């Protein structure tokens, strides 16, 4: 062991006459510990929140959408679906259409977005099959109540109007707000226009659906506003004929969606454009990224404030150890060695504080996840609780940042000790 490190550790372990130095040292370690733990938890909180939101958004929306540049319908969507499936990186594709309606049932009315589901497409591309919690998605096709799908109806039990009802799968929050259950009937009111002698006039269209199921995506915005119906029913509600609004795709690598989009556009032609999940949710993830940076800076300043105690500790130690420093200088120690002794003290304080802070932060993160301690309003933040996700690289960055700040805090007292003249220090002894 180098003698500088030996002396530094000895100073930290020794009992001093001035108890204030020991107290300030303990406060410095505690401050760094709390700052590191807080930064680890904050990083894990933001990372976990972002991961939860991203996972649930991607479960409920497509990775990549293909649509007409002029906003028109895609009439040859069946052929186009088969073509884009062959694009490298695309795993599945399906046509869809969206329609904004007003749902009415049992005296309750709620605005909703109906999404058309192509039941002929593979199950993997239809997120409704993975998010439904009650009912059967295959009942989106017309089927009488309490009648298994794909079974011949009983002519003696059902009226013709009831047998023709299309199925609808409601979001969990939407179903609760309208007090609807499986097999209940709901009316979708869509607004269309027609040309009259006095100009364009709105013409409401009423379509009755039977609740075939309830889904839960975990995002309040989707669970409270979305519903699924069969693609032909969505075309009828929107009066779009035999056309789709867009082609939605799942891709193998969600972070290579830009490159995959270029390949899809090359296959589809110049009349089409693409929008990926990053573009559609850019404001949300940009806000999360900005929040991440602000939190990082805030807690870095907190660690820096805690490190100011190191300056006080080492300055008081330099004053207390004047005679020791003079003796070391008289015995041949260089100013560089004296400076290294006090910098090593600050480094040891930083390492102890960083290690303690990491352990504390990891322990509190585990407790928060195990008992789901961080609950938030789902209608505000889209998720009901946050799972803290600790990443190794974030822990390393926080620990390195804390140690660097502690080292910077040792510069002034170490330079003061190195400039001390032995004659001046021993003159009064």
MARVEXTI-636803 format. One line per field, with one value per residue (C-alpha): residue in three letters; x, y, z. Coordinates in Angstrom, 3 decimals, always signed. Example, Ala and Ser with C-alpha at 12.3 -4.5 7.8 and 13.67 -1.06 7.14 Angstrom:
residu (ALA, SER)
xx (+12.300, +13.670)
yy (-4.500, -1.060)
zz (+7.800, +7.140)
END
This chain:
residu (UNK, UNK, UNK, UNK, UNK, UNK, UNK, UNK, UNK, UNK, UNK, UNK, UNK, UNK, UNK, UNK, UNK, UNK, UNK, UNK, UNK, UNK, UNK, UNK, UNK, UNK, UNK, UNK, UNK, UNK, UNK, UNK, UNK, UNK, UNK, UNK, UNK, UNK, UNK, UNK, UNK, UNK, UNK, UNK, UNK, UNK, UNK, UNK, UNK, UNK, UNK, UNK, UNK, UNK, UNK, UNK, UNK, UNK, UNK, UNK, UNK, UNK, UNK, UNK, UNK, UNK, UNK, UNK, UNK, UNK, UNK, UNK, UNK, UNK, UNK, UNK, UNK, UNK, UNK, UNK, UNK, UNK, UNK, UNK, UNK, UNK, UNK, UNK, UNK, UNK, UNK, UNK, UNK, UNK, UNK, UNK, UNK, UNK, UNK, UNK, UNK, UNK, UNK, UNK, UNK, UNK, UNK, UNK, UNK, UNK, UNK, UNK, UNK, UNK, UNK, UNK, UNK, UNK, UNK, UNK, UNK, UNK, UNK, UNK, UNK, UNK, UNK, UNK, UNK, UNK, UNK, UNK, UNK, UNK, UNK, UNK, UNK, UNK, UNK, UNK, UNK, UNK, UNK, UNK, UNK, UNK, UNK, UNK, UNK, UNK, UNK, UNK, UNK, UNK, UNK, UNK, UNK, UNK, UNK, UNK, UNK, UNK, UNK, UNK, UNK, UNK, UNK, UNK, UNK, UNK, UNK, UNK, UNK, UNK, UNK, UNK, UNK, UNK, UNK, UNK, UNK, UNK, UNK, UNK, UNK, UNK, UNK, UNK, UNK, UNK, UNK, UNK, UNK, UNK, UNK, UNK, UNK, UNK, UNK, UNK, UNK, UNK, UNK, UNK, UNK, UNK, UNK, UNK, UNK, UNK, UNK, UNK, UNK, UNK, UNK, UNK, UNK, UNK, UNK, UNK, UNK, UNK, UNK, UNK, UNK, UNK, UNK, UNK, UNK, UNK, UNK, UNK, UNK, UNK, UNK, UNK, UNK, UNK, UNK, UNK, UNK, UNK, UNK, UNK, UNK, UNK, UNK, UNK, UNK, UNK, UNK, UNK, UNK, UNK, UNK, UNK, UNK, UNK, UNK, UNK, UNK, UNK, UNK, UNK, UNK, UNK, UNK, UNK, UNK, UNK, UNK, UNK, UNK, UNK, UNK, UNK, UNK, UNK, UNK, UNK, UNK, UNK, UNK, UNK, UNK, UNK, UNK, UNK, UNK, UNK, UNK, UNK, UNK, UNK, UNK, UNK, UNK, UNK, UNK, UNK, UNK, UNK, UNK, UNK, UNK, UNK, UNK, UNK, UNK, UNK, UNK, UNK, UNK, UNK, UNK, UNK, UNK, UNK, UNK, UNK, UNK, UNK, UNK, UNK, UNK, UNK, UNK, UNK, UNK, UNK, UNK, UNK, UNK, UNK, UNK, UNK, UNK, UNK, UNK, UNK, UNK, UNK, UNK, UNK, UNK, UNK, UNK, UNK, UNK, UNK, UNK, UNK, UNK, UNK, UNK, UNK, UNK, UNK, UNK, UNK, UNK, UNK, UNK, UNK, UNK, UNK, UNK, UNK, UNK, UNK, UNK, UNK, UNK, UNK, UNK, UNK, UNK, UNK, UNK, UNK, UNK, UNK, UNK, UNK, UNK, UNK, UNK, UNK, UNK, UNK, UNK, UNK, UNK, UNK, UNK, UNK, UNK, UNK, UNK, UNK, UNK, UNK, UNK, UNK, UNK, UNK, UNK, UNK, UNK, UNK, UNK, UNK, UNK, UNK, UNK, UNK, UNK, UNK, UNK, UNK, UNK, UNK, UNK, UNK, UNK, UNK, UNK, UNK, UNK)
xx (+0.000, +1.299, +1.957, -0.372, -3.301, -2.185, -2.135, -5.468, -7.184, -5.524, -6.862, -10.377, -10.278, -8.457, -10.268, -9.817, -9.941, -12.169, -15.372, -16.824, -14.629, -15.962, -19.537, -19.087, -17.429, -20.408, -22.781, -20.840, -21.067, -24.759, -25.478, -23.764, -25.515, -28.937, -28.149, -26.979, -29.953, -32.378, -30.821, -30.896, -34.581, -35.425, -33.653, -35.406, -38.771, -38.501, -37.059, -39.787, -42.540, -41.262, -40.963, -44.492, -46.030, -44.069, -44.977, -48.682, -48.751, -47.143, -49.594, -52.534, -51.181, -49.263, -45.503, -45.865, -48.836, -49.142, -51.698, -52.464, -50.724, -53.965, -55.857, -58.098, -59.124, -57.050, -59.288, -56.866, -55.967, -56.113, -53.464, -51.421, -51.411, -49.888, -47.235, -46.079, -45.877, -42.950, -40.952, -37.842, -38.473, -42.280, -43.700, -47.433, -49.786, -53.510, -55.972, -57.924, -60.160, -61.009, -64.354, -65.238, -68.718, -70.923, -71.910, -75.306, -76.797, -78.982, -79.120, -75.322, -73.433, -69.678, -67.504, -65.410, -63.072, -64.067, -61.239, -62.022, -60.470, -59.842, -60.745, -59.195, -55.722, -53.350, -54.086, -50.623, -51.417, -54.778, -53.990, -57.571, -56.882, -54.094, -55.858, -59.411, -60.215, -63.842, -65.788, -64.634, -63.116, -64.415, -67.928, -67.244, -69.020, -72.827, -74.053, -77.136, -76.712, -75.614, -74.998, -71.481, -69.848, -69.846, -72.912, -76.240, -78.807, -82.020, -84.782, -87.342, -85.450, -84.134, -85.662, -84.075, -82.964, -81.165, -79.402, -77.940, -76.256, -72.500, -70.219, -68.234, -65.435, -65.282, -62.423, -62.669, -63.085, -65.529, -67.690, -67.671, -68.631, -71.555, -72.441, -72.288, -71.610, -71.157, -74.300, -75.675, -76.688, -75.120, -75.846, -73.072, -74.077, -71.858, -72.140, -72.265, -73.140, -75.436, -75.936, -79.226, -80.601, -79.248, -75.815, -74.175, -76.227, -75.251, -76.967, -76.632, -76.316, -77.349, -75.738, -76.549, -73.909, -73.915, -71.108, -68.963, -66.210, -64.192, -60.491, -57.933, -54.724, -53.608, -53.546, -56.448, -56.667, -57.265, -59.385, -61.710, -62.092, -61.478, -63.636, -63.124, -65.562, -65.202, -63.680, -66.846, -68.852, -66.344, -66.586, -70.355, -70.211, -67.847, -69.576, -66.218, -67.334, -64.930, -61.857, -59.514, -58.039, -54.539, -52.402, -50.997, -47.863, -45.871, -42.098, -39.310, -37.233, -39.221, -36.091, -35.368, -38.827, -37.455, -35.478, -38.374, -40.704, -38.476, -38.692, -42.480, -42.830, -40.675, -43.042, -46.290, -45.402, -45.184, -48.853, -48.312, -46.597, -45.767, -46.072, -44.295, -44.948, -42.163, -43.759, -47.264, -46.104, -43.286, -44.713, -45.143, -41.671, -40.014, -41.593, -40.360, -36.835, -36.813, -38.082, -35.301, -32.640, -34.118, -34.299, -30.720, -29.443, -31.493, -30.180, -26.641, -26.850, -28.099, -24.988, -22.829, -24.381, -23.697, -20.104, -19.606, -19.346, -16.177, -14.606, -15.476, -14.209, -10.879, -10.329, -10.822, -8.548, -5.814, -6.015, -5.940, -3.066, -0.773, +1.952, +1.667, +1.891, +4.957, +6.683, +5.911, +7.287, +10.407, +10.933, +10.893, +7.261, +6.544, +3.612, +2.174, +2.163, +0.496, -2.122, -2.709, -3.311, -6.264, -7.621, -7.581, -9.614, -12.254, -12.133, -12.705, -15.630, -17.085, -16.663, -18.285, -21.163, -21.658, -21.614, -24.001, -26.278, -26.405, -27.329, -29.962, -31.409, -31.548, -33.163, -35.836, -36.521, -37.072, -39.461, -41.385, -41.799, -42.613, -45.374, -46.371, -45.817, -45.855, -49.484, -50.531, -53.869, -54.516, -56.660, -53.750, -50.662, -52.254, -50.937, -52.115, -48.735, -45.080, -42.603, -39.098, -36.639, -33.004, -30.441, -26.825, -25.488, -27.495, -26.054, -22.520, -23.106, -24.532, -21.648, -19.014, -20.737, -20.750, -17.065, -16.070, -17.987, -16.282, -12.862, -13.578, -14.543, -11.057, -9.134, -9.175, -8.290, -5.664, -3.965, -4.057, -2.338, +0.260, +1.203, +1.809, +5.440, +7.012, +8.801, +5.573, +3.693, +6.379, +7.295, +4.870, +5.602)
yy (+0.000, +3.441, +5.557, +8.312, +5.888, +4.503, +7.975, +8.924, +5.839, +6.424, +9.968, +8.721, +5.991, +7.857, +9.403, +13.106, +15.638, +17.766, +15.730, +18.240, +16.853, +13.337, +14.578, +16.543, +13.519, +11.343, +14.000, +14.116, +10.325, +10.341, +13.174, +11.401, +8.144, +9.771, +11.683, +8.549, +6.520, +9.242, +9.462, +5.666, +5.551, +8.519, +6.913, +3.598, +5.361, +7.198, +4.183, +1.926, +4.404, +4.828, +1.057, +0.447, +3.112, +1.996, -1.659, -0.921, +1.536, -1.034, -3.687, -1.525, +0.109, -0.976, -0.622, +0.815, +2.225, +2.577, +5.073, +7.157, +10.522, +12.245, +10.755, +8.654, +5.070, +2.067, +0.155, -2.626, -3.301, -7.094, -7.156, -4.484, -6.450, -9.451, -7.269, -5.467, -8.759, -9.644, -6.572, -7.504, -6.846, -6.982, -9.904, -9.386, -6.905, -6.243, -3.664, -1.470, +1.558, +4.012, +5.684, +8.251, +7.674, +8.384, +5.231, +5.208, +2.562, +2.429, +6.196, +6.609, +8.224, +8.245, +9.268, +6.416, +5.402, +2.233, +0.231, -2.252, -5.700, -7.875, -11.282, -12.972, -11.711, -13.692, -13.609, -12.151, -8.823, -8.399, -7.015, -7.552, -11.282, -10.633, -7.903, -9.251, -10.152, -11.169, -12.571, -13.949, -11.818, -14.242, -13.049, -9.775, -11.436, -11.370, -14.003, -14.223, -13.652, -16.637, -18.510, -19.929, -18.381, -20.342, -22.294, -22.295, -20.053, -21.333, -19.846, -20.265, -18.253, -15.125, -12.333, -11.539, -8.107, -9.563, -12.204, -9.559, -7.552, -7.119, -7.694, -5.009, -5.314, -2.380, -1.064, -1.908, +1.697, +2.460, -0.544, +0.417, +4.032, +2.894, +0.009, -2.512, -6.239, -8.996, -9.558, -6.063, -3.946, -0.566, +1.940, +3.726, +7.129, +8.317, +11.626, +11.785, +14.603, +14.815, +17.472, +19.354, +22.456, +24.526, +22.903, +20.075, +18.904, +16.391, +13.056, +10.837, +7.116, +4.615, +1.170, -1.332, -3.691, -6.501, -6.482, -9.494, -8.860, -6.443, -5.716, -4.116, -2.691, -1.051, +2.452, +4.573, +6.561, +3.374, +1.502, +4.503, +5.518, +2.556, -0.284, -3.003, -4.086, -6.195, -4.470, -4.715, -3.164, -0.301, +0.263, +0.434, +2.874, +5.169, +4.594, +3.977, +1.128, -1.750, +0.272, +0.394, +3.464, +2.083, -1.032, -1.704, -3.805, -5.530, -5.518, -7.715, -4.830, -1.875, +0.313, -0.325, +0.855, +3.789, +1.521, -0.926, +1.946, +2.871, -0.679, -0.701, +2.603, +1.243, -1.705, +0.273, +3.106, +6.889, +7.368, +6.000, +7.255, +5.588, +6.586, +4.574, +4.282, +6.744, +9.481, +8.854, +9.028, +11.553, +14.217, +11.647, +10.111, +13.506, +14.763, +11.663, +12.165, +15.820, +14.821, +12.235, +14.852, +17.387, +14.821, +13.723, +17.306, +18.023, +15.055, +15.621, +19.063, +17.385, +15.179, +18.248, +20.031, +16.992, +16.967, +20.496, +18.898, +17.215, +20.622, +21.553, +18.249, +18.365, +22.053, +21.456, +18.417, +20.475, +22.970, +20.166, +18.309, +21.268, +19.782, +16.344, +17.895, +19.900, +16.768, +14.864, +17.711, +17.891, +14.159, +14.553, +14.291, +16.363, +18.751, +16.275, +13.521, +15.797, +16.754, +13.081, +12.222, +14.586, +13.730, +10.057, +10.916, +12.552, +9.596, +7.115, +9.193, +9.266, +5.514, +4.700, +7.091, +5.815, +2.143, +2.790, +4.832, +2.111, -0.518, +1.740, +2.670, -0.950, -2.059, +0.640, -0.089, -3.759, -2.903, -0.473, -3.114, -5.956, -4.077, -1.774, +1.273, +3.832, +4.211, +7.063, +8.284, +6.183, +8.869, +11.329, +9.193, +6.377, +3.660, +2.841, +2.087, +2.298, -0.549, +0.691, -0.631, -0.413, -0.593, -1.506, +1.254, +3.853, +2.595, +2.822, +6.358, +7.519, +5.999, +7.487, +10.887, +10.837, +9.889, +12.579, +15.242, +14.132, +14.308, +17.817, +18.820, +17.840, +20.153, +23.281, +21.737, +19.454, +22.397, +24.337, +21.454, +21.091, +24.795, +24.611, +25.510, +23.289, +26.213, +28.200, +25.193, +24.332, +27.900, +27.973, +24.412)
zz (+0.000, -0.894, +2.144, +0.892, +0.937, +4.318, +5.872, +4.244, +5.669, +9.048, +9.189, +8.364, +11.036, +13.777, +16.757, +16.642, +19.413, +17.250, +17.081, +14.615, +11.849, +12.419, +12.435, +9.215, +7.574, +8.538, +7.207, +3.919, +3.510, +4.417, +1.991, -0.888, +0.028, -0.048, -3.251, -5.071, -3.804, -4.881, -8.335, -8.774, -7.783, -10.033, -12.980, -12.346, -11.971, -15.292, -17.120, -15.750, -16.551, -20.105, -20.578, -19.238, -21.449, -24.516, -24.018, -23.608, -26.497, -28.803, -27.629, -28.666, -31.824, -34.888, -35.181, -38.686, -40.633, -44.413, -45.742, -48.810, -49.055, -50.063, -47.109, -49.325, -48.836, -49.869, -52.266, -53.189, -49.569, -49.886, -52.589, -50.803, -47.551, -49.303, -50.918, -47.766, -45.875, -48.129, -47.054, -45.019, -41.337, -41.553, -39.604, -40.201, -41.852, -41.737, -43.057, -40.661, -40.473, -37.673, -37.063, -34.421, -33.013, -30.050, -28.178, -26.498, -24.222, -21.116, -20.808, -21.015, -23.869, -24.438, -27.421, -28.758, -31.546, -33.374, -34.909, -37.662, -37.278, -40.314, -38.913, -41.961, -41.053, -38.793, -35.082, -34.283, -35.942, -34.155, -30.714, -29.574, -29.217, -26.699, -24.698, -24.329, -20.717, -21.115, -24.025, -27.386, -30.199, -32.824, -31.985, -33.783, -36.689, -36.424, -33.946, -31.739, -27.989, -25.917, -29.176, -29.761, -32.848, -36.115, -34.911, -36.815, -35.089, -33.598, -35.709, -32.955, -30.344, -32.049, -34.044, -37.435, -36.233, -33.221, -35.304, -37.596, -34.860, -35.304, -32.330, -30.521, -27.962, -25.553, -23.463, -19.788, -18.610, -21.425, -20.505, -16.832, -17.504, -19.690, -17.328, -20.163, -19.985, -22.518, -24.655, -23.937, -26.932, -27.691, -30.463, -32.367, -33.737, -36.582, -38.384, -42.164, -44.528, -47.503, -50.145, -49.878, -51.624, -48.712, -48.768, -46.858, -43.907, -41.182, -41.358, -38.297, -38.839, -36.157, -35.962, -33.250, -31.865, -29.367, -26.807, -27.669, -25.145, -23.041, -23.431, -21.143, -22.524, -19.279, -20.783, -19.598, -22.840, -24.844, -22.310, -21.911, -25.574, -27.868, -29.144, -31.756, -34.464, -37.585, -40.598, -42.772, -39.928, -39.647, -43.403, -43.069, -40.136, -42.020, -45.378, -47.049, -49.272, -49.789, -48.808, -45.857, -44.227, -43.683, -43.506, -40.039, -39.610, -36.916, -37.360, -36.043, -34.649, -33.327, -33.259, -36.959, -37.972, -40.018, -42.334, -42.609, -43.499, -46.443, -47.781, -47.387, -49.261, -52.070, -52.409, -52.054, -54.428, -54.397, -53.554, -50.054, -46.906, -43.603, -39.969, -37.310, -33.592, -32.780, -34.906, -33.595, -29.968, -30.382, -28.002, -25.221, -25.459, -26.038, -22.815, -20.966, -22.337, -21.253, -17.818, -17.592, -18.253, -15.839, -13.040, -13.718, -13.492, -10.364, -8.405, -9.700, -8.091, -4.913, -4.876, -5.518, -2.540, -0.383, -1.636, -0.315, +3.102, +1.868, +1.335, +4.911, +6.276, +4.475, +5.204, +8.923, +8.706, +7.024, +9.891, +12.461, +10.779, +10.138, +12.332, +10.668, +7.218, +8.229, +9.572, +6.364, +4.282, +6.465, +5.948, +2.169, +1.086, -1.999, -2.355, -4.838, -2.187, +0.371, -2.191, -2.998, +0.688, +0.949, -2.495, -1.506, +1.582, -0.580, -2.978, -0.131, +1.163, -2.362, -2.873, +0.478, -0.200, -3.780, -2.713, +0.175, -2.075, -4.709, -2.141, -0.604, -4.004, -5.181, -1.933, -2.022, -5.712, -4.937, -2.101, -4.308, -7.022, -4.655, -2.835, -5.752, -3.573, -6.407, -7.460, -9.735, -11.171, -14.275, -15.921, -15.753, -16.366, -18.438, -16.075, -12.546, -10.975, -11.989, -11.954, -11.193, -13.760, -12.638, -15.441, -14.739, -16.973, -15.027, -11.723, -13.119, -14.395, -11.076, -9.090, -11.415, -11.281, -7.471, -7.275, -9.788, -7.850, -4.630, -6.283, -7.550, -4.008, -2.760, -5.088, -2.925, +0.495, -1.125, -2.810, +0.462, +2.248, -0.514, -0.286, +3.479, +4.388, +7.098, +8.793, +9.161, +10.540, +13.156, +14.178, +17.126, +18.392)
END
